[in-house]
Amino acid sequence: MNLYMGKRSTDRGGWISGTNYQRRIQSNIANQQTLHSGGPWQAVAHFYCDKTGGAWPEKDRLCENQLLAATTWETYGVFWASHYILFCQPFFGLQTLGQVVNNAKYDLDARYDIERMMNNKAGAVFHETWHWPWTVSNPMALDISLRTEKPVYGPEEVAENAAAPDGDAPITSRIADAYSVVGHAIFLMRKFGMETPPSPIPPNGTTVTRADLATLRDSSDRSPPPGFVDSFNLSDPNGEPDPKVWKPIGSLPPLDEELYGKWQD
């Protein structure tokens, strides 16, 4: 984890000084795990798709830029936190995690090329969920480095912030892609029995453009798009989304299959 989170990711300073980075990182990871095993009771997630290439004015044309595969925002009420992920056209052209894993089964270079391995549908959703304040990340993970005030995408930029004297865990623990890189690295090491983590520099020296994470909307702007209306009254403890507009995941093709696909053991 030091490679991508920094050596201070194991610091156990007190909450008063705000230097217990180990607890912050562990807590955020635990929240992510809860999200995938039933989720917190007070939060609800909505997933919807832009099938028109960004022609919906009520979404402020969020999908207009052809590099954007997904974006997220949230709204709050008295009883509920509602998180939204909008899938744009590039998302549907990505491989599933299962396809990426199967491709790397006999390709050793691919296993150590975390840039390439992260370029999948599950990885896109995984990244977006790290932006969900309180539900997953606290404080909220961003797409920018508070050290440089510049966007951070991909393992090279994450590793650079982790190794910088004025970076390390105080900075990386606030970067969404740092958690994404670490999560994929741990998964790959366990899946393929790797003794060392994937390198931030691809083994063959080439790079892959991860359009799925090219978030061009300022991640510090968490307001919903102009004209957006919540799926239900978030201040109603018994509120439920309108079934004419929102369908439960269980009534649709399995989301797991769409994101993860199937891989060979």
C-alpha positions in Angstrom: 0.0 0.0 0.0 3.0 2.3 0.6 3.6 2.5 -3.2 0.3 4.2 -3.8 -0.8 5.5 -0.5 2.6 6.5 1.0 4.6 5.4 4.0 2.5 7.5 6.4 -0.5 5.3 5.5 0.3 3.4 8.7 0.5 6.4 10.9 -1.7 6.2 14.0 -1.8 9.7 15.2 -4.7 11.0 17.1 -8.0 12.3 15.8 -7.4 15.7 17.4 -4.3 16.4 15.2 -5.9 14.7 12.2 -2.9 12.5 11.6 -4.4 9.0 12.1 -4.2 8.3 8.4 -4.3 4.5 8.9 -7.7 4.8 10.6 -9.0 7.2 7.9 -8.0 4.8 5.1 -9.2 1.7 6.9 -12.5 3.4 7.7 -13.1 4.4 4.1 -12.2 0.9 2.8 -14.6 -0.6 5.4 -17.3 1.8 4.1 -16.7 0.6 0.6 -17.0 -3.0 1.7 -20.3 -2.2 3.4 -21.5 -0.7 0.2 -21.0 -4.0 -1.6 -22.5 -6.1 1.1 -25.9 -4.6 1.6 -25.0 -0.9 2.0 -25.7 1.5 4.8 -29.4 1.8 5.7 -29.5 5.6 5.2 -28.1 5.6 1.7 -29.6 4.7 -1.7 -27.7 4.5 -5.0 -29.2 5.1 -8.5 -27.6 4.1 -11.8 -28.9 5.4 -15.1 -27.7 5.6 -18.7 -27.3 8.3 -21.3 -28.2 6.6 -24.6 -28.3 9.8 -26.7 -24.7 11.0 -26.5 -25.5 13.8 -24.2 -28.6 15.3 -25.7 -30.6 15.6 -22.5 -30.6 19.2 -21.5 -32.0 18.4 -18.0 -28.7 16.8 -17.2 -26.8 19.9 -18.4 -25.3 17.8 -21.2 -23.0 16.0 -18.8 -22.2 13.3 -21.4 -21.5 15.8 -24.2 -17.8 15.3 -23.9 -17.0 12.0 -25.6 -14.2 11.1 -23.2 -16.5 11.0 -20.1 -17.7 7.5 -19.3 -19.3 8.2 -15.9 -20.0 10.9 -13.4 -21.6 11.1 -10.0 -23.3 13.5 -7.5 -25.5 13.2 -4.5 -28.4 14.9 -2.7 -29.5 14.7 0.9 -32.7 14.8 2.9 -33.6 14.3 6.5 -33.6 10.5 6.3 -31.8 9.6 3.1 -28.6 10.3 1.2 -29.1 9.6 -2.5 -26.2 8.9 -4.8 -26.4 9.0 -8.6 -24.1 7.6 -11.2 -24.7 8.5 -14.8 -23.1 6.2 -17.4 -22.1 7.9 -20.7 -21.4 6.3 -24.1 -17.7 5.3 -23.5 -18.7 3.2 -20.5 -20.6 0.7 -22.7 -17.4 0.2 -24.8 -15.3 -0.9 -21.8 -14.6 -4.5 -21.0 -15.9 -6.1 -17.9 -13.5 -6.9 -15.1 -13.8 -10.6 -15.9 -12.8 -10.0 -19.5 -9.7 -8.0 -18.4 -8.7 -10.8 -16.0 -9.2 -13.5 -18.6 -7.0 -11.6 -21.1 -4.3 -11.4 -18.4 -4.4 -15.1 -17.6 -1.5 -15.9 -19.9 -0.1 -12.4 -20.3 2.3 -11.6 -17.4 2.9 -8.1 -18.6 -0.8 -7.3 -18.4 -0.9 -8.4 -14.8 1.7 -5.9 -13.8 0.2 -3.2 -16.0 -2.3 -1.8 -13.5 -3.1 1.1 -15.9 -4.5 -1.4 -18.4 -6.1 -3.7 -15.8 -8.1 -0.8 -14.3 -9.6 0.1 -17.6 -12.9 -1.8 -17.1 -16.6 -1.2 -16.3 -16.3 -2.3 -12.6 -13.2 0.0 -12.3 -15.2 3.0 -13.5 -18.0 2.4 -11.0 -15.5 1.6 -8.2 -13.8 5.0 -8.8 -17.1 7.0 -8.8 -18.2 5.5 -5.5 -15.1 6.8 -3.8 -16.6 10.2 -4.3 -19.6 9.5 -2.1 -19.0 11.6 1.1 -19.8 9.9 4.4 -21.3 6.9 2.7 -17.8 5.8 1.5 -15.1 8.5 2.0 -14.7 10.8 4.9 -13.4 13.4 4.2 -14.6 13.1 0.6 -12.1 11.7 -1.9 -11.5 14.0 -4.8 -10.1 13.9 -8.4 -7.6 16.5 -7.5 -4.5 16.6 -5.4 -4.7 19.1 -2.5 -0.9 19.2 -2.9 -0.8 20.5 -6.5 -4.5 21.4 -7.0 -4.2 19.4 -10.3 -6.3 16.4 -11.4 -5.0 13.0 -10.4 -5.8 10.0 -12.6 -3.9 6.7 -13.0 -1.2 4.9 -11.0 1.7 7.1 -12.1 0.1 10.3 -10.8 -1.1 8.5 -7.6 2.4 7.1 -7.0 4.0 10.5 -7.6 1.8 12.1 -4.9 2.5 9.2 -2.5 6.2 9.6 -2.8 6.4 13.4 -2.7 7.8 14.9 0.5 4.8 17.2 0.7 2.4 14.4 -0.3 2.1 10.9 1.2 -1.0 9.8 3.1 -2.3 13.3 4.0 -2.8 13.8 0.3 -3.4 10.3 -1.1 -6.1 9.5 1.5 -8.1 12.3 -0.2 -7.6 11.1 -3.8 -10.3 8.8 -5.3 -8.0 7.1 -7.7 -5.5 6.3 -5.0 -8.1 4.0 -3.5 -9.0 2.6 -6.9 -5.4 1.8 -7.7 -4.8 0.1 -4.3 -8.0 -1.9 -4.7 -7.1 -3.2 -8.1 -3.5 -3.9 -7.0 -4.6 -6.0 -4.0 -7.1 -7.8 -6.2 -4.5 -8.6 -8.9 -1.9 -9.8 -6.3 -4.5 -12.2 -4.8 -5.9 -13.4 -8.1 -2.6 -14.2 -9.7 -0.5 -14.9 -6.6 1.8 -12.0 -7.3 4.5 -11.3 -4.7 5.0 -7.6 -5.7 2.3 -5.0 -6.6 1.8 -3.9 -10.2 4.1 -1.1 -11.2 2.8 2.4 -11.9 4.9 2.3 -15.1 3.7 -0.3 -17.6 6.2 -3.1 -18.2 6.2 -2.6 -22.0 6.6 1.2 -21.7 3.3 2.1 -23.3 0.4 3.8 -21.6 -3.4 3.4 -21.9 -5.8 6.3 -21.9 -8.4 5.6 -19.3 -11.3 7.5 -20.7 -13.6 5.9 -18.1 -11.9 8.1 -15.4 -11.4 11.2 -17.4 -13.8 13.2 -15.3 -14.0 16.7 -16.8 -16.5 18.0 -14.3 -14.9 19.6 -11.2 -15.3 16.9 -8.5 -15.5 19.6 -5.8 -18.9 20.6 -7.4 -21.2 18.0 -5.9 -24.4 19.8 -6.8 -26.9 18.0 -9.0 -27.2 19.1 -12.7 -29.6 22.0 -13.4 -33.2 20.9 -13.5 -32.5 17.6 -11.8 -35.3 16.2 -9.6 -34.7 13.5 -7.0 -36.3 10.1 -7.5 -38.3 10.4 -4.2 -38.7 12.6 -1.1 -35.5 12.1 0.8 -37.1 13.5 4.0 -39.8 10.7 3.9 -38.6 7.7 6.0 -40.8 5.5 3.9 -40.1 7.1 0.5 -39.5 4.9 -2.5 -38.5 5.7 -6.1 -41.3 6.0 -8.7 -41.4 2.5 -10.3 -42.5 4.2 -13.6 -39.1 5.8 -13.8 -36.7 3.8 -11.6 -36.6 0.0 -11.6 -34.9 -2.0 -8.8 -31.7 -3.7 -9.9 -33.4 -7.1 -9.2 -35.9 -6.5 -12.0 -33.1 -5.8 -14.6 -30.2 -7.9 -15.9 -27.8 -8.5 -13.0 -25.6 -5.5 -12.4 -22.8 -7.8 -11.3 -22.7 -9.5 -14.7 -22.6 -6.1 -16.5 -19.7 -4.9 -14.4 -17.7 -8.0 -13.6 -18.7 -10.5 -16.2 -17.3 -14.0 -15.8 -13.7 -15.1 -15.5 -12.0 -18.4 -15.8 -10.5 -20.0 -12.7 
